[in-house]
Amino acid sequence: MRPPDLAPGAVIAQSLDNQWVTAELTREMVAGGRSLGEVGGAREKEVRAEYFRSLINTRQVVANRVFFYNNAAVSRDLVEGGAARRAHQKLLAQAALVPYLLNERDPAERPSTGLDFDERAFTAWQETLEGMPAGERVKCVRFSWEDQENRDATRSALFNAFAARVQGLTAKDIPLLAAQVGVPQRRHAAFAARIGEVVGLSNERSIRGDLVTRNVLYEEFVTVPGTAVSEGRYDRNKPFAAEIKQLLDLIYNVNLADALGMYPLTPAGSLRRVALQEWRDVRTTPAGTVTDPEQLLLFLQRQAFSTVQDRLALTPAAVDALALEDIWSLRQSDSWNAYIRAFDELTADPASFHERVGPVFDRYVRLNSEIVRLAEARGDSRARANKWLPVIEVVVTVGGAAFTAVTGDEAWSVAGSLGGVSARYGGSVQLVLRNRLEGRREQKFAREMAAVRFDGAREWERFHDMVRKLPGYREEGGSPAATGSATVQDELPEY
């Protein structure tokens, strides 16, 4: 396949990135000097849960080929074999899972010399592909299947675009950027200087004709000298290593998603795309952008549909305690197909939010019942059911301010958190489906519904004034966290 052949609503799941950890865990790793391997158990549970959530909540998940054998949360099914491997084969054949190929023409091709990878998992990956039944084949995506055209497109759409995004960081509202990555106000100036150094190195490499890659920037600003980037040992002696890692990871994954014309799926606990302040670069109003204060207010108003649910309703305590074959079965069910159709209709027309969000919520509840049934059949104590109070949460971010409306449990609330920053004119609308009593790894989902862009202070003030008049509105201060030479190179490095 080429990018236009991907399914509408296809996603890049950031959680499958082999450098992904939550912002909170990143800070702990930096402070404690622990590597990715040393937090492997806790991290793998989180990644596994996010992996399953992405397959539950979207039609198609695209991942860099290397992540299929270098991410233990994915490769464990291949190594295990049997029903788990067969489920993976079915998901590949159905194009629910799509490997992205950078230079390779065959997904089973051995990685380039010098690249660090799990040999056992790679062998299992090859066996998985070779063992697919007759009539089934893996579907892969590449920019082009003509090699020179693919190299040119990859350099332009990935490497050059990544460098441009990094080099644009100093053009952002730095106090807002600092607040969203969790830097206290007293350290904003130091953070700005460090971002300047990141941009400076990127500029120098671009001028020399060298590629700007995440690994290069990691080595200089994030990881411990002398250690492999893949080891994931982040240096507490490098200023703002955790915050810079968050930004580089976000740019890396957003960049790949945009290049393929897809949505980036940002895991819980990670920096959201809104932190990149992309509205500042928009010259025209794109489709799906809210520019009218009255229209934006509609997302925060009380929903007209009923959310009264059985107080004894249950949800799996840990979705990662399911098996991959359970996820495959779920995707064949009527409840899953109805849920996905309802979400497709909503995202295709965010302006009809009030009419379409009710069916999404209803089908989400029904889907959860099917997940509970699968969990009970699994008989795993980790998949025990929790009490469930499902809610819809809408988060409207406008610059340094965030407004949250929660509907569910026969209740409704709306609150605002205002940061003391100036760039209040752009942001996003995010829809979150979750359990009010949520555990960390339950089934929950969030999706960006629309971008927000106001022309100036007048629109912002009108919107803020209308929000303050909503019944029961509460407001507080404080900024919310958004939680070689390239000239004649035939082969591109790993992206």
C-alpha positions, 0 to 999 in steps of 0.5 A: 500500500501507499499512504492514500490506500490506508483506511480513513481514521488510521492511526500511528500509535505512539505507545508502540514507539520503543522509546515511549514512556509516560511523562511521569515515568520519564522524570522518575527514570531521569532522577533515578538513573534507570534505563528502559530495561530497568523499568521494563515490567511496569512499562510493558504493562502500560504499552500492552494496554495502550496497544490493545486500546489502539486496536479496540478503538480504531480501524487500523494501526500503523507501526514502524516495522522495527516495533513489531520485533523490538517492542516486547509488548507486541513481539511477545505474541509472536514469540509465544506462538500458537493462538497468540501468533495466529491472532497476530497473523489475522490482524496483519491479513485484515490490515488492522495492523500495518507495518510501515517500511522505510527502505525495505521492500519485504517486511521480513528483511533483516535489519541493516548492519549495526542496528540494535534489535532482539534476535529472538523476536525478529526470528519469531517475526519472520516465522509469523510472516512465513507461516501465514496461510495461503490466501492471507498476506501482510499489507505494508505501507511505503511512501512509494514502491519505486525505490528512488521515489521512496528515498526522495519522499522519505527524505522530504516528508520525514527527515526534512520535516522533522528538522523543520519542526525541531527548528521551529521550537524557538518560534513558539510561545516558550512560556506556554511550551514550558508550562505544558511540559511541566517546567516551573515558571522560575526555570522558564528562562533556562528552559528557553536557553536549552531549547535554543541549543537544541535548535542550534544543533539542528540548524548546524547539521542542516547547514552542513547537509547532515540529517537531523534525527531523533537519535542524534538529538537524544545523544546530545541532549537526553541520553547518558554519553557512551550508552546506546540510545536504544538502552534508554538511559536518560542523563540527569546531568543534562538540563531538561532531559526529560522535557526535551525527550517528551518534545522530541518523541511528540514531534517524531510521532506526529511527523510520521503520522502527518507524512502518512496522512494519518492521526497520531494516537497519543497515549495517556500520560504523554504530551499532547499535540496541542503543545506544538502550538501548530495554530501559530503556523496556520495561514488559512483555516483548515477543515475541522478548525473551530474559529467561532467562540459560540461554536466552541462553547457547544462542546462544553454545554451539558449533553442532552442524552441520558448517561444513567447506567446500571450502578453494577456495570463493570469494566475490566480492571486491566485491559492488557490482561486480555489476550490478543486473540480476545482483541481479534474476536472483539473486532469481529463483533457487532458491538465493535463495528457499531462503535467504530461506525458511530465514531467515524460519523462523529469525527467526520462532522465535529459540528454535529457533536451534540447529535452524534456523541450520544450514539458514540457513548451508547456503543462504547458502553455496549462494547465495554460489556463485550470486553467484560464478557471476554475477560470473564471467559479468560478467567485471569484474575488480573482481568477481574471486573471493576465497578464502572461509572462511565463518563464523557469528558470534553477538554477544550484547550485554548493556549494556556487555558484548559476547560473540562466538561464531564457528563455522566453518573447523572451529573455534569460539571465544567471547570477551567484552569487558566494559565498566565500566558499570552498565547490564548488563541489556538488549541484543540477539542478532545473527547475522552471516554472513560470510567469515573473510577478509572484504573490506570490500564482500563479500557478508555479512549481519547481523540482530538476532535477539532483544532481551535484558532481564534484571530485575537483577544476579542474572540478569546474574551468572548468565549471566556465570558460565555464559559463563565456563565455556564451553570456551576462553572468553576475556575482556578489559576495555574497553567495546565500541563499538556501532558552522515551526509545526506547528499549522495546517500542511497540508504536512509538511516532508521527513522 
